[in-house]
Every structure is written in C-alpha cells, then in structure tokens.
C-alpha cells in the first residue's frame, strides 16, 4: 500500500497528535531534573520504534498510552468528586447539651466529651459513642450499604449517618475537623 517515505510521513502525521503532548511532558520533566518519568520512557520507546522502522507499533503504543491517560484523568476526577460529595454529607448544625439545655450550634464548636442530640431524620454531625439504649442508622452515604445499621449503647456511630427512629444522644469522640 504505502511505499517508502510516504509510509513514514503518514505514520508521523498519525503520531503527532498523540505523541507530541507526551514528548512535551517528557521535555518539561527533564528540564526539572526528573529523568525516568513515564513520559520520558514512553517517548523513548515510541521514538525507538520509529528508528527501527516499526511505525505502526510506535503509533499504536502512544495511542494506547494516551487513551490510558484519559481513563486515569477521568478516574481521578471522579474520585475527587466522590470525596467532595462525602464532605457535603456533614451537617451544618449540632444540638449539644450545655448547662442542662440543648442548644443548636455549629459542629465546629462542639468539643470531645460533650453530648449531642440527634432527632429522627437528622444526620449525626460528629463521630461518637451512642449514649442512648439503641439506634437505627442509615449509613448509605458513607458505606454504600442500603440496609439500616443498628447500634446499641456504647457502640461507635459515624458522622454523616442518618438517624432513622427516635431521638438519640451521642457522646462526642472526635472533633468536626477529624
């Protein structure tokens, strides 16, 4: 089909869109003193393939590498979005027992050892130990488990869980930042 130099030109044209960004990254890494990066190694491998006349392999390897990089970027973006969604699970207020009265405050102001109260349908604002006799909790946002989890007095409960039945009291074990 393709003869001689026409073959080289076509494969070079096919290589440029996928290979140039990788070669550029390799060059930038070399300027910073980073020698054996994945970009450098992929550039050497594909340029070597061209040097020995294996043009289709050089283009294919770089194409597959570029596709792999796209998948990796998408996976990292998805993981970051999932982490952001988990951070949004945290409630904005906490009902804490202070001076024998329950007051609503920002969870950041609650200290370890204080008792918080969580009503039905509310999210638990802070990690702690269940002070009430029992609790039924929806932990789907945290664990992915759709079935309710049951906790008994003295068991640990996680922030972000939703209280499903009855008012419960929790002794705080971790600060909001933790």
C-alpha positions in Angstrom: 0.0 0.0 0.0 2.3 2.8 1.2 5.8 2.8 -0.2 8.9 4.2 1.5 8.8 7.8 2.6 5.0 8.1 2.1 4.6 5.5 4.7 6.9 7.4 7.1 5.0 10.6 6.5 1.6 9.1 7.2 2.7 7.4 10.4 4.4 10.6 11.6 1.2 12.5 10.9 -0.7 9.9 12.9 1.9 10.0 15.7 2.0 13.8 16.2 -1.4 14.3 17.9 -0.9 11.6 20.5 2.9 11.7 20.8 3.6 15.5 20.9 1.9 16.1 24.2 3.8 13.2 25.8 7.1 14.3 24.4 6.4 17.8 25.6 5.8 16.5 29.2 9.0 14.4 29.0 10.9 17.5 28.0 9.4 19.6 30.9 10.3 16.8 33.3 13.9 16.6 32.0 14.2 20.3 32.5 13.3 19.8 36.2 15.9 17.1 36.5 13.4 14.2 36.5 14.8 11.6 34.2 12.9 8.3 34.3 9.3 9.6 34.2 6.6 7.7 32.4 6.5 10.4 29.7 10.2 10.0 29.0 10.1 6.3 28.9 7.0 6.3 26.5 8.8 8.9 24.3 12.0 6.8 24.1 10.0 3.6 23.4 8.0 5.1 20.5 10.8 7.0 19.0 12.9 3.8 19.2 10.1 2.0 17.3 10.2 4.7 14.6 14.0 4.4 14.5 13.9 0.6 13.7 11.1 1.0 11.2 8.2 -0.3 13.3 6.0 2.7 12.6 2.6 1.1 13.3 3.8 -0.2 16.7 5.2 3.3 17.7 1.9 4.9 16.8 -0.2 2.2 18.5 1.8 2.2 21.7 1.5 6.0 22.0 -2.2 5.9 21.1 -2.9 3.3 23.8 -0.9 5.3 26.3 -2.8 8.5 25.5 -6.1 6.6 25.9 -4.9 5.2 29.2 -4.0 8.7 30.4 -7.6 9.8 29.5 -9.1 7.0 31.6 -6.7 7.8 34.5 -7.7 11.5 34.4 -11.4 10.6 34.4 -10.9 8.2 37.3 -9.1 10.8 39.4 -11.7 13.4 38.6 -14.5 11.0 39.6 -12.6 10.1 42.9 -12.2 13.8 43.7 -15.9 14.4 43.1 -16.8 11.5 45.3 -14.7 12.8 48.1 -16.3 16.3 47.8 -19.7 14.6 47.9 -18.7 12.8 51.1 -17.6 16.1 52.7 -21.1 17.5 51.8 -22.6 14.8 54.0 -21.5 16.6 57.1 -24.4 18.5 58.7 -24.3 22.3 59.3 -25.6 22.3 62.9 -25.4 20.2 66.0 -27.7 20.1 69.0 -25.5 20.0 72.1 -26.2 19.7 75.8 -24.8 22.7 77.6 -25.9 23.9 81.0 -28.7 21.3 81.2 -30.2 22.6 78.0 -29.9 21.6 74.4 -28.7 24.4 72.1 -28.1 24.4 68.4 -24.5 25.3 67.4 -22.1 24.9 64.6 -20.5 21.4 64.8 -17.0 23.0 64.8 -17.7 24.4 68.3 -18.5 21.1 69.9 -15.7 19.6 72.0 -14.8 16.0 72.8 -16.9 14.6 75.7 -19.9 16.8 75.1 -23.3 15.1 74.5 -25.2 15.8 71.3 -28.8 15.0 70.5 -29.9 13.8 67.0 -33.6 13.8 66.1 -35.3 11.4 63.6 -34.2 12.2 60.0 -31.2 14.3 61.1 -27.6 13.5 60.2 -25.2 12.7 63.0 -22.8 15.7 63.0 -19.8 14.2 64.8 -18.3 10.7 65.5 -19.0 9.4 68.9 -20.4 6.7 71.2 -24.1 6.0 71.4 -25.4 7.2 74.8 -29.0 6.1 74.2 -30.1 2.5 74.5 -30.3 1.8 70.7 -30.3 3.5 67.3 -31.2 2.6 63.8 -29.0 4.4 61.3 -28.9 4.9 57.5 -25.2 4.7 56.6 -25.7 4.5 52.8 -24.0 7.8 52.2 -20.9 6.6 54.0 -20.7 2.9 53.3 -23.0 2.3 50.3 -24.9 -0.2 52.3 -28.7 0.4 51.8 -29.9 -1.7 54.8 -30.1 0.2 58.1 -27.4 -0.5 60.7 -28.4 -0.9 64.3 -26.3 0.3 67.2 -26.6 -0.4 70.9 -25.5 1.8 73.9 -21.7 2.1 74.0 -21.1 1.4 70.3 -19.4 3.9 68.0 -21.5 5.8 65.5 -20.2 7.7 62.5 -20.8 11.3 61.5 -23.0 11.6 58.3 -25.2 8.6 59.3 -28.9 9.4 59.4 -31.0 8.7 62.5 -34.0 6.6 61.4 -36.0 6.2 64.6 -36.3 8.1 67.9 -34.2 10.8 69.4 -30.7 9.6 70.3 -27.9 11.1 72.4 -24.3 10.7 71.4 -21.1 11.4 73.5 -18.7 13.1 71.1 -15.3 11.3 70.5 -13.9 13.3 67.6 -13.8 17.0 66.6 -15.6 18.2 63.5 -12.2 18.6 61.6 -11.4 14.9 62.3 
